[in-house]
């Protein structure tokens, strides 16, 4: 198991440490060093000599991240050479933003993201979808070209919603969901860093539950939800957390999205708000399609293969799902 492997724990520690180097650095070069350490500590975590897909994923990840890092370093050097008083022009801003967007798997540099996630375990997918987004996001918030970022947000939410429609792999589905949520996160970081932290925390909470559930059930494809002989309560948990991830009102996932939509409307970004809402509907459509099918289909069950989750794990998942359901009620205590 991962947690008892001292090598993996060592690299995991360096992975966390490198993020803190980047976000606490007061020079661009320091940010770049943190990103490089982060890359070099994540590769040993995902590579697995027994699994060809994992080896391929680690190589692809290395190549894409290296290209982004080279681009970032090149931009830093250009700033040092060309600019007096560090006045940024639009070209340099867009280049810097692009390298950060590529780092976190945002559109139009997202093609590596679903491909790589297909070869990872659920724990590594969880790290890639949550922790690996922190550093590029923070660096992106230092300076950005507003018009460019708004175009990127629109691309993110559209591709995240449309891309997940024809997926049968749960990992790819979560990857496209992550791309869609990136659109929300980038718009949150345009408003304020606090709002981004709030959104990121709740998004990580939802992704944690999903990845933990899929890991416990050992599920990687949608049809396993139909075939496997599962407890009814597990399906209910999946439904709750999928709907929360989609952003349906009574669940906690709706709450940060609601705040972002409020800010966008206050800043007269009506078209962007409409797009956000429409794409959330598409996301909800394919989340509900999965859970509805799992509940309603009259399918052949494998009688000899019954899934059990350890009692303490199951209680924990139930508790987390309860927080998801009660999220909006709890949140009203804080805000009214």
C-alpha positions in Angstrom: 0.0 0.0 0.0 1.1 3.5 -0.8 1.1 4.9 2.7 3.6 2.4 4.0 6.1 2.8 1.2 8.9 5.0 2.5 10.1 6.0 -0.9 6.7 7.2 -2.0 6.2 9.0 1.3 9.5 10.8 0.8 8.5 12.0 -2.7 5.0 13.0 -1.5 6.6 15.1 1.2 8.9 16.8 -1.4 5.8 17.3 -3.6 4.1 19.3 -0.8 7.3 21.1 0.2 7.9 22.2 -3.5 4.5 23.9 -3.7 5.3 25.9 -0.6 8.6 26.9 -2.1 6.8 28.2 -5.2 4.0 30.1 -3.5 6.2 31.7 -0.9 9.0 32.7 -3.3 9.5 36.5 -4.0 11.2 36.0 -7.3 10.0 34.5 -10.6 13.1 32.2 -10.6 12.2 30.9 -7.2 8.7 30.0 -8.5 10.3 28.2 -11.4 12.6 26.2 -9.1 9.6 25.2 -7.0 7.7 24.0 -10.1 10.7 21.9 -11.2 11.1 20.2 -7.8 7.3 19.6 -7.9 7.6 17.9 -11.3 10.6 15.8 -10.3 8.9 14.5 -7.2 5.6 13.7 -8.9 7.2 11.5 -11.6 8.4 8.8 -9.2 4.9 8.8 -7.5 3.1 8.0 -10.8 5.6 5.7 -12.5 5.1 2.0 -11.9 7.4 -0.5 -13.6 4.6 -3.2 -13.4 2.1 -1.0 -15.2 2.8 0.1 -18.8 0.0 2.7 -18.7 1.6 4.4 -15.7 5.0 4.4 -17.2 3.6 6.0 -20.4 1.7 8.5 -18.3 4.8 9.5 -16.3 6.7 10.1 -19.6 3.9 12.1 -21.1 3.6 14.2 -17.9 7.3 14.8 -17.9 7.3 16.1 -21.5 4.3 18.4 -21.2 5.4 19.9 -17.9 9.0 20.4 -19.2 7.7 22.3 -22.2 5.6 24.5 -19.9 8.6 25.1 -17.6 10.9 26.0 -20.5 8.3 28.4 -21.7 8.0 30.0 -18.2 11.8 30.2 -17.9 12.1 31.8 -21.4 9.5 34.4 -20.4 11.4 35.2 -17.2 14.6 35.7 -19.2 12.8 37.9 -21.7 11.5 40.1 -18.9 15.0 40.5 -17.5 16.5 41.3 -20.9 13.9 43.4 -22.6 12.1 45.3 -20.0 13.0 48.4 -18.1 11.3 48.8 -14.7 9.5 45.5 -15.3 6.5 46.9 -17.2 4.9 43.9 -18.6 3.5 44.0 -22.2 0.6 41.8 -23.3 2.8 39.4 -25.3 4.9 38.5 -22.2 1.8 38.3 -20.0 0.1 35.9 -22.4 3.2 33.7 -22.6 3.5 33.5 -18.9 -0.2 32.8 -18.4 0.0 30.1 -21.2 2.8 28.2 -19.5 0.9 28.2 -16.2 -2.3 27.1 -17.9 -0.4 24.3 -19.6 1.0 23.3 -16.1 -2.5 22.8 -14.7 -4.1 21.2 -17.8 -6.3 24.1 -18.8 -7.7 24.5 -22.4 -6.3 24.9 -25.1 -3.4 23.0 -23.5 -5.5 20.3 -22.0 -4.9 17.4 -24.4 -2.3 15.7 -22.1 -4.6 15.8 -19.1 -7.3 13.1 -19.8 -4.6 10.9 -21.5 -2.3 10.9 -18.5 -5.0 10.5 -15.9 -6.1 7.3 -17.7 -2.9 5.6 -16.6 -2.9 6.7 -13.0 -4.3 5.2 -9.8 -7.1 7.0 -8.0 -4.7 8.5 -5.4 -2.4 9.9 -8.1 -5.4 11.2 -10.0 -6.6 12.9 -6.9 -3.2 14.7 -6.4 -3.1 15.7 -10.1 -6.6 17.1 -10.0 -6.2 19.0 -6.7 -2.7 19.7 -5.3 -0.9 20.1 -8.7 -3.2 23.0 -9.5 -2.2 25.1 -6.5 1.2 26.5 -7.7 0.2 27.4 -11.3 -3.0 29.1 -10.0 -1.1 31.2 -7.4 1.5 32.2 -10.0 -1.3 33.0 -12.5 -2.9 35.3 -9.9 0.2 37.5 -9.7 -0.3 38.9 -13.2 -2.7 38.1 -16.0 -4.1 39.5 -19.2 -7.8 39.8 -18.3 -9.2 39.4 -21.9 -7.0 36.4 -22.5 -8.1 34.8 -19.2 -11.8 35.4 -20.0 -11.4 33.6 -23.3 -9.6 30.7 -21.6 -12.4 30.5 -19.0 -15.0 30.2 -21.7 -13.0 27.5 -23.5 -12.5 25.6 -20.2 -16.2 25.4 -19.3 -17.3 24.5 -22.8 -14.7 21.8 -23.4 -15.0 20.4 -19.8 -18.8 20.0 -20.3 -18.8 18.7 -23.9 -15.7 16.4 -23.5 -17.3 14.4 -20.7 -20.4 13.5 -22.7 -19.0 10.5 -24.6 -16.6 9.1 -22.0 -16.9 5.6 -20.6 -13.8 5.8 -18.3 -14.5 7.3 -14.9 -11.0 8.8 -14.7 -11.5 10.6 -18.0 -14.9 11.8 -16.8 -13.3 13.2 -13.7 -10.6 14.8 -15.8 -13.1 16.7 -18.0 -15.0 17.6 -14.8 -11.7 19.0 -13.5 -11.2 21.0 -16.7 -14.7 22.5 -16.3 -14.0 23.3 -12.7 -10.8 25.0 -13.7 -12.9 27.5 -15.6 -14.7 28.3 -12.3 -11.4 28.4 -10.4 -9.7 30.8 -12.8 -12.7 33.1 -12.7 -12.6 32.9 -8.8 -8.9 33.9 -8.8 -9.7 36.9 -11.0 -12.1 38.1 -8.3 -10.0 37.3 -5.2 -7.5 34.8 -3.9 -9.7 34.2 -0.8 -12.6 33.2 -3.0 -10.4 30.9 -5.0 -9.1 29.2 -1.8 -12.7 28.7 -0.7 -13.7 27.2 -4.1 -10.6 25.1 -4.2 -11.1 23.7 -0.7 -14.7 22.7 -1.4 -13.7 21.2 -4.9 -10.9 19.2 -3.2 -13.4 18.0 -0.6 -15.7 16.7 -3.3 -12.9 15.1 -5.4 -11.6 13.4 -2.3 -14.9 11.7 -1.7 -15.2 10.6 -5.3 -11.7 9.3 -5.6 -11.9 7.5 -2.3 -15.2 5.8 -3.2 -13.9 4.7 -6.6 -10.7 3.5 -5.0 -12.5 1.5 -2.4 -14.9 0.0 -5.0 -11.9 -0.6 -7.4 -13.8 1.1 -10.3 -12.4 2.6 -13.4 -15.2 2.4 -16.0 -18.9 3.3 -16.0 -20.2 -0.2 -16.8 -18.6 -1.5 -13.5 -21.3 0.5 -11.7 -24.0 -1.6 -13.5 -22.4 -5.0 -13.3 -21.0 -5.0 -9.8 -23.2 -6.2 -7.0 -23.2 -3.0 -4.9 -24.9 -1.9 -1.7 -27.8 0.5 -2.4 -26.3 3.0 0.1 -23.1 3.2 -1.9 -25.1 4.1 -5.0 -26.9 6.8 -3.0 -23.6 8.2 -1.9 -22.4 8.3 -5.5 -25.5 10.1 -6.5 -25.1 12.7 -3.8 -21.5 13.4 -4.5 -22.0 13.5 -8.3 -24.8 16.0 -7.9 -22.6 18.0 -5.5 -19.8 18.0 -8.0 -22.2 19.2 -10.7 -23.4 22.1 -8.5 -27.0 21.3 -7.7 -28.5 23.7 -5.1 -29.0 21.8 -1.9 -25.5 20.3 -2.0 -22.3 22.0 -0.9 -20.9 22.1 -4.4 -23.4 24.7 -5.4 -22.3 27.1 -2.7 -19.0 28.4 -4.1 -20.5 28.5 -7.7 -23.3 30.6 -6.4 -20.9 33.2 -4.9 -18.9 33.3 -8.2 -22.0 33.9 -10.2 -23.0 36.7 -7.8 -19.6 38.4 -8.4 -19.9 37.9 -12.2 -23.3 39.5 -12.3 -22.2 42.4 -10.1 -19.4 43.0 -12.6 -21.9 42.9 -15.6 -20.5 39.7 -17.1 -23.9 38.4 -18.0 -22.8 36.3 -21.1 -20.1 34.5 -19.0 -22.7 33.8 -16.3 -25.1 32.3 -18.8 -22.4 30.1 -20.2 -21.4 28.9 -16.7 -25.0 27.9 -16.0 -25.6 26.2 -19.4 -22.5 24.1 -19.1 -23.3 23.2 -15.5 -26.5 21.7 -16.9 -24.6 19.6 -19.4 -22.3 18.4 -16.6 -25.3 17.5 -14.5 -26.9 15.7 -17.4 -24.0 13.2 -17.7 -23.6 12.8 -13.9 -27.3 12.0 -13.5 -27.2 9.7 -16.6 -24.6 7.5 -14.8 -26.3 7.3 -11.4 -29.8 7.0 -12.9 -28.6 4.0 -15.0 -26.9 2.5 -12.0 -30.2 2.7 -10.1 -32.7 1.9 -12.7 -31.3 -0.7 -15.2 -32.4 -4.3 -14.9 -28.9 -5.7 -15.6 -27.2 -9.0 -14.9 -25.4 -9.0 -11.6 -22.3 -11.1 -10.9 -23.6 -13.1 -8.0 -20.2 -14.5 -7.0 -18.7 -11.0 -6.8 -20.1 -8.9 -4.1 -18.5 -5.6 -3.1 -17.9 -4.9 0.5 -16.4 -1.7 2.0 -14.9 -1.9 5.5 -17.4 -0.6 8.1 -15.3 2.3 9.3 -14.6 3.5 5.7 -18.2 3.2 4.9 -19.2 5.3 7.9 -16.7 7.9 6.9 -18.1 8.1 3.4 -21.6 8.4 4.8 -20.5 11.2 7.1 -18.8 13.1 4.2 -21.9 12.7 2.0 -24.0 14.0 4.9 -21.8 17.1 4.9 -22.4 17.4 1.2 -26.1 17.3 1.6 -26.3 19.7 4.6 -23.7 22.0 3.0 -26.1 24.8 2.1 -27.9 24.7 5.5 -24.5 24.9 7.3 -23.3 27.7 5.0 -26.3 29.9 5.9 -25.1 30.0 9.5 -21.8 31.6 8.3 -23.3 34.2 5.9 -26.6 35.5 7.3 
